Amino acid sequence: MRRVEYMLGGEDFKTMTASHFMESDVYSYPENALATELITAMTKGGFGSLPIVAKGKVLVGIVSEFDLLNAIIAGKEIETLTVKEIMTKDPVTVTEETPADQIMATLQKKHFIRVPVVNEQGILVGAVARRDILLGFLKSTEKAPLMAL
């Protein structure tokens, strides 16, 4: 669920943060998951990357389509390959308080489609995608409905 989906318009986009945009219901996988599991999830769910978590949903990595394609190109045994072997460790993240402009700069600079959102303990709490920010921008420009007195 994204808070931005329930906005009535008239929000100041410049003051919005990851907490407004983020999807809080995020698929994640443990380090011992097989690469084939992520391939299935990505192709069926339309994800370009998936977060990898340790006990307590602590974010420890991320696996992207790029990582999986590289493993295939390298001739790795995909059926037995664990995501720990190919994940990007210590991925770029944002917090719920990260402002929209910083998120956009990170996404653009790194050419990311989405970025994980973590709390102070490094626990995965969501993800923000470019599309989420665009929705937030659109919602912020809508006029709030008039309230009848």
C-alpha positions as CSV (number, residue, x, y, z in Angstrom):
1,M,0.0,0.0,0.0
2,R,1.2,3.5,-0.8
3,R,0.0,6.5,1.1
4,V,0.1,8.6,-2.1
5,E,-2.8,6.5,-3.5
6,Y,-5.0,8.0,-0.8
7,M,-4.0,11.6,-1.2
8,L,-6.7,14.0,-2.1
9,G,-4.5,16.5,-3.9
10,G,-3.0,19.8,-2.9
11,E,0.1,18.2,-1.2
12,D,3.4,20.1,-1.6
13,F,5.5,17.6,-3.7
14,K,8.7,19.3,-2.5
15,T,8.0,18.2,1.1
16,M,7.0,14.7,0.3
17,T,9.3,11.8,1.4
18,A,9.8,8.1,0.8
19,S,7.0,7.4,3.4
20,H,4.5,9.0,1.0
21,F,5.6,7.0,-2.1
22,M,6.9,3.6,-0.9
23,E,5.2,0.3,-1.4
24,S,5.2,-1.3,2.1
25,D,4.2,-4.8,0.9
26,V,7.5,-5.9,-0.7
27,Y,8.6,-9.3,-1.8
28,S,11.9,-10.3,-0.3
29,Y,14.0,-13.5,-0.3
30,P,16.6,-15.0,2.0
31,E,20.3,-15.4,1.0
32,N,19.9,-19.1,0.5
33,A,17.0,-18.8,-2.1
34,L,17.8,-20.2,-5.5
35,A,18.3,-18.0,-8.5
36,T,15.5,-19.8,-10.2
37,E,13.1,-18.7,-7.5
38,L,14.0,-15.1,-8.2
39,I,13.7,-15.6,-12.0
40,T,10.2,-17.0,-11.5
41,A,9.2,-14.1,-9.2
42,M,10.7,-11.5,-11.5
43,T,9.1,-12.8,-14.6
44,K,5.7,-13.4,-13.1
45,G,5.6,-10.3,-10.9
46,G,7.2,-7.9,-13.3
47,F,10.0,-7.0,-10.9
48,G,13.4,-5.8,-12.1
49,S,15.1,-6.5,-8.8
50,L,14.3,-8.1,-5.5
51,P,15.7,-7.4,-2.0
52,I,17.6,-10.1,-0.1
53,V,17.2,-10.2,3.6
54,A,18.7,-11.9,6.6
55,K,16.9,-12.9,9.8
56,G,14.5,-10.1,11.0
57,K,14.2,-8.7,7.4
58,V,17.5,-7.0,7.7
59,L,18.5,-6.0,4.1
60,V,21.7,-7.6,3.1
61,G,21.6,-7.4,-0.7
62,I,19.7,-7.0,-3.9
63,V,19.5,-9.2,-7.0
64,S,18.6,-7.6,-10.3
65,E,17.8,-8.9,-13.7
66,F,21.3,-7.7,-14.6
67,D,22.8,-10.0,-12.0
68,L,20.8,-13.0,-13.2
69,L,21.7,-12.4,-16.8
70,N,25.3,-12.1,-15.9
71,A,25.1,-15.5,-14.1
72,I,23.6,-17.1,-17.2
73,I,26.1,-15.5,-19.5
74,A,28.9,-16.8,-17.2
75,G,27.6,-20.3,-17.5
76,K,26.8,-20.7,-13.8
77,E,24.5,-23.6,-12.7
78,I,21.4,-21.5,-12.3
79,E,19.4,-24.5,-10.8
80,T,21.8,-24.7,-7.8
81,L,23.0,-21.1,-7.6
82,T,22.0,-19.2,-4.5
83,V,21.3,-15.5,-4.5
84,K,24.0,-14.9,-2.0
85,E,26.5,-15.8,-4.7
86,I,25.3,-13.2,-7.1
87,M,23.6,-10.5,-5.0
88,T,24.9,-6.9,-4.8
89,K,25.9,-6.6,-1.1
90,D,25.2,-3.3,0.8
91,P,22.7,-2.0,-1.8
92,V,21.9,1.7,-2.1
93,T,18.9,2.5,0.1
94,V,16.8,5.4,1.4
95,T,14.9,5.9,4.6
96,E,11.3,6.8,5.1
97,E,12.4,10.4,5.7
98,T,14.4,10.8,2.5
99,P,13.0,13.7,0.5
100,A,11.5,13.2,-3.0
101,D,14.3,15.2,-4.7
102,Q,17.0,13.0,-3.1
103,I,15.2,9.8,-4.2
104,M,14.8,11.1,-7.7
105,A,18.5,12.1,-7.8
106,T,19.6,8.6,-6.7
107,L,17.3,6.8,-9.1
108,Q,18.5,9.0,-12.0
109,K,22.2,9.0,-11.2
110,K,22.3,5.2,-10.6
111,H,19.8,4.4,-13.4
112,F,17.7,2.5,-10.9
113,I,14.0,1.7,-11.4
114,R,13.4,1.2,-7.6
115,V,15.3,1.6,-4.4
116,P,14.7,-0.3,-1.1
117,V,13.5,1.7,2.0
118,V,15.0,0.7,5.3
119,N,14.6,1.9,8.9
120,E,17.4,2.9,11.3
121,Q,18.2,-0.8,12.0
122,G,18.5,-1.6,8.3
123,I,15.3,-3.5,8.3
124,L,13.5,-3.5,4.9
125,V,10.2,-1.5,5.3
126,G,9.4,-0.9,1.6
127,A,10.6,0.2,-1.8
128,V,10.1,3.3,-3.9
129,A,9.9,3.0,-7.7
130,R,10.2,5.8,-10.3
131,R,6.5,5.2,-11.1
132,D,5.6,5.7,-7.4
133,I,7.2,9.2,-7.4
134,L,5.5,10.1,-10.7
135,L,2.2,9.1,-9.1
136,G,3.0,11.3,-6.1
137,F,3.8,14.2,-8.4
138,L,0.5,13.7,-10.2
139,K,-1.5,13.5,-7.0
140,S,0.2,16.6,-5.6
141,T,-1.0,18.6,-8.6
142,E,-4.6,17.6,-8.3
143,K,-7.0,20.0,-6.7
144,A,-8.4,18.8,-3.3
145,P,-12.1,18.2,-3.4
146,L,-14.3,21.0,-2.0
147,M,-15.9,20.1,1.3
148,A,-19.6,20.8,1.8
149,L,-20.5,22.9,4.8
